Amino acid sequence: MIWLSHYIVSKGGIIFASLISLMLLERAFPMVKVRANLNRIARNFSLAGFNALLGPFIVIPVTSYAADYALDWRPEWWSGWMGLVVDLLILDCWIYVWHRLNHVVHFLWRFHEVHHLDENLDATSALRFHFGEVILSSLVRAGVILLVGVPLMNVVAFETLVTVAAIFHHSNLKLPDKIDAILSRIIVTPSLHWVHHHALRSDTDSNYSTILSVWDRIFASRNVSKFNSAMKIGVEGLSDVQIVRLILRPFYKA
């Protein structure tokens, strides 16, 4: 599995480079001017670090096992570059459905709420997820990998792409209006995803797409509201809490 190690290292390098680049860009061209909150950023990186530790023990073994024992039924054309494209589309659609379920199913929302409690958005917000959500997501995704027969290499490619996309659309980067209008018809941009983080539940429960924005149009969850700086970010009626309470929150919250 030497090739897998190379892919994982490459994935880490691409994600790290994207994170640093967007952290610099969002400070040079901010969509909303906010004061830096080091405690908030530390919380986001702490959650990310905790999840990174889980990877070798849960996420990677579960994903590898699913890929190793995936059903072998795919036709010959569903391989190579064509297979990669089809797999990326399937996995992107899956993550749309999974994201939407995290808002609909109360048990899942208890974990996903930790992500939405962030009261300011920037590139680090893309790393802020409760470990419970990460574990549940990897288990459900394993079922998709098994049924569809997704090769491990394609899963790693998707993980890289979806993380870079999340860093981009959570970032506080102001795009020129014309460029944003064009890009948002194809991919999820910050202006689209920030509406999803509006602390108004009707807006929070919309714009679920992660990479391609088309899924919200297909499944009628696209929000026509335009982001503006007056929109409060977070969870309606709630405030962010410290790291220990964030970790414990899904287990004691009613």
N, C-alpha and C positions, 0 to 999 in steps of 0.2 A: 504494500500500500504506500510505496514511496511517492507515487504520483499524487495521492491524496494529501500527503503532508505538504507537497509543493503547492497544491491548489489552496489549501488552508492558509499557508503563509502568504500567497498572492492575495487571497481574499482579505486577510488582515491588513496588508499593505495598502490595498485600494481603499478600504474603509477608513483607515487612519488618514491617508492623504486627502480623502474627500471631507472628512470631519475638520481637519485643520484648515483646508482651503475655504470651506464655507463659514467657519468661525471667523476667519479674517475678512471674507467678503461681506458678511452680514454686519460687521462693525464699520466697514467702509461705506456700505450702501444699505442702511437699515430701513425696513418697512415701517417700524415703530421705534421711536427713540425711548429707550428705557435705561435706567441705571443698573449697572452690573450688580448682581446679587451673588456673591461668592458662596454663601450657604446653600442657595438653590442649586447652583452648578455642582457643588460638592455632593448634594443629594443625588443628582442625576448620574454623576460618575460613580458614586457608591453603588447604586442599583445596577449600573452597567457592569461594574467590576464583579459584583456578586453573581450576576448571570454568566459572566465569562468563566467563572470558576465552575459553574454547573455544566458547561459545554462538554468537557472531556468525560464527565461521569454519567450524563443523562442524554443530552441533546445529540451529540455525535454518535454514541452507541445505538440509540434508538433509530436515528436516521440511517446509519450504515446497515443495521440489521434489516430494516424495511427495504432498502435498496437491494441487498443481497438476496432476499427472498421474494422480491417483487414478482408478480405474475408475468410469465413470458408468453404474451399473446400478441404483441404489437407487430403489425405488418412491416415489411422491409423498408418501405419509404419513411416510416416513422423512426428514423435514426439519423445520425450525423447532424448537420446544421438544421435540416428541416425538423428533425426530432427535437432539437434544442428549442427552436422557436415554438413548436406546439406545446412542449412541456412548460415553457415559461408562461404561455398564455393560460394553460390549465392551472398552474400554481398561482398565478396572479388572480384568476377568478376565484380560486379556493380561498385566498387570503382576504378577498373582498367579502365572501360569505362568512368566513370565520370572524372577521372584524365586526360585521353586522350582528352576528349572533352574540358577540361580547357586549353589545348594547341592548339586546333584546332579552337574553337569559340572565336573570338576576344573579345567579351563582357566578357566572362568568364576569358580569359587570363588577362584582366586588373586587376582583383582581385588576380588571382593566381600568377601573376608576383611579387607581394609583397613577396611571399615565396621565389621565385628564386633570388631576389635581394640580398639575404644574400651572402656575398663574402667569407665567411669561414663557413665550416660546422662543427657542433658538435651536441651533444644530444639536445641542446636547439633549434636547427633549426627545429626540429620536432614539436615545439609548435608555430612556426611563421607563422600564417595565418591571412589574412584580415578577419574581421568579416563578410564582404559581402560574401566571399566564404563560410564561415561556415554556414550562414543562407541559402544560395542557395543550398548547399549540403544537409542540413537537410530537406529542402522542397522536393527536388528530391528523396532523400532516403525514405521519407514518402510514396511516390507513390509506391516504390518497396515493402515496408513493407505491404502496403494495398493490393497490387495485389498478393503477394506471401503468405501473412498471417503469417509473422514472429512474434513470441511471443516477448514481451518486454524483457523478460529475455535473449533471444538469441541475441537481439540487443545490450543489455548492455555487454554481453560476447564479441561480435564482437568489440564494441567500445574499450573495454579494450585491446583486442588482437591487434587491428590495431594501437592503440596508442603506445603500447610497441614495436611493429614491427617498427614503424616510428622512435621512439627514437633510436632503435638499428641501423637501416640502414642509419640514418643521422649522427650517431656518428663518431667521428674521431678515431675509434678503429681499430687497425691493427690486423687482424686475421692471424694465420699461413697459408701459401699458400695452403697446402693440405686440411686443414679444410675449408678454404674459397671455394676451388674448389668443395668440396662435398656439403657444405651448399647452395652455390649459385645455384645449380641445383634444389633445393627444395624451398628455401626461398630467399628473397631479402637481400643481405648483403651490408655493406658499400661500398665495391669496385664496386658493380653493381650500386648502387643508386648515388654514387658520379659522375659517368659518366653522369647520367641524369642531374646533376647540373653543368656540364661543360659549360662555357660561350661560347659555340659554338652551334648555334641553331640546327644544324643537330644532335648533341648529346643530347641536351636538349629535343628534340622531339623523345625520345626513352626511353626504360626501365621504363615503367609506373607502373609496378606492385608494390603492397604495402606489401602483406604478402607472398603469393606464387609467385615464379618467373615464373611459368609455363605459365601465361597469355601472357607474351611477346613472348614466343615461339609459342603459339597457334595463336596469332593474328599478327605475323610477325613484332613485334616492338622491338625485342631483339637487342641490340647493341653489336657487337663483339669486340668493342674497349676495351682495358684494361686500367683501371685507372692508371695514373702515377702522381707524384707530380708536374709535369710541367703544368698540366691542370689547367687553371684559372677557379675559381668558380664564378658563378654569371649569369648575363644576358649580352649577347653580345652587346657591345657598350654602356652599361649603368653602373652606379655606385649606391651603396646603398645610402639611404638618411635617414634623421632623422625621428623620430617616427610620428610627426604631418604630415609630407609630405607623409609618408607611408600610413597613414590612409586616407588622402585626394587624394592620387595619382589616384585611379581608377575613380574618379569623374571628374578630369580635364585633364587627359592624353588623347591625341588624338589617 
